[in-house]
Amino acid sequence: MSSIFKIGNRNNSFDRTMAVEFTQLAADYKAVNLGQGFPDFSPPSFVQEAFCKALNGGFPMHQYTRAFGHPNLVKILAKFFSRIVGREIDPMEDILVSVGAYQALFCTFQALIDEGDEVIIVEPFFDCYQPMVMMAGGTAVYVPLKPREGCGPVLSSADWVLSPEELASKFSPRTKAIVINTPNNPLGKVYQREELQMIADLCIKHDVICISDEVYEWLTYDGTKHVKIASLPGMWERTVTIGSAGKTFSATGWKVGWAMGSGHILKHLKTVHQNSVYHCATAAQVKQCSF
């Protein structure tokens, strides 16, 4: 039976992602799935207990809450991260709670990228960055992390670095944003302050937004310190930081994430959010407030 209408073409290239394909293949062949970031164990007991308590907290826990994040949750996030970034974060203006970090990324690209804009993506990268840029009408420009010269045959994640000259060459008058992921998926690289400062200097020089995916910020080892690029001078006003309660508490299926940044940027993400999912599950947000 022939169709009597046309389907939109703009998303035809994005019908399957690497994560979807590898997850299905792992299920079909009963293989260990290293292609998707979820643990094979339950969240800590205190997390589960908080969720159960929220679910039994009366009728408000089963109804709509504030579209951009439950008031208690955004206040806690603002208080906690204000100490880390070294500035006062406005809970009602500077934070958007999302259906996982994935939706926070989607809102960011949809809100900030226009047709013809270029977005620099550091390779290797989480597979949703490229299609989300393209769905927004942007063009992805790639710059690779490479093994540090003279590091020998055995590599640490810290040995993967950006070439300052190569990175600088990727900026153009059409560059709207750069996407970084620290700690990096899949390498595990944690960007050092000096590396972040190099990126920050280029963002400021070219008036570019930094989208910093930091969902693994608490998974650092051997004394390595995670630094938020938004905490560097001149970067709060031009950075969207992506975070995840699901990754932090090993509860990826509960889908609670957030975007954090200056209110003059976040207001545009909120427009996308309120016209797509509108808000996130109330009980899943309230349980975060119990920690």
Disulfide bonds with the S-S distance in Angstrom:
none
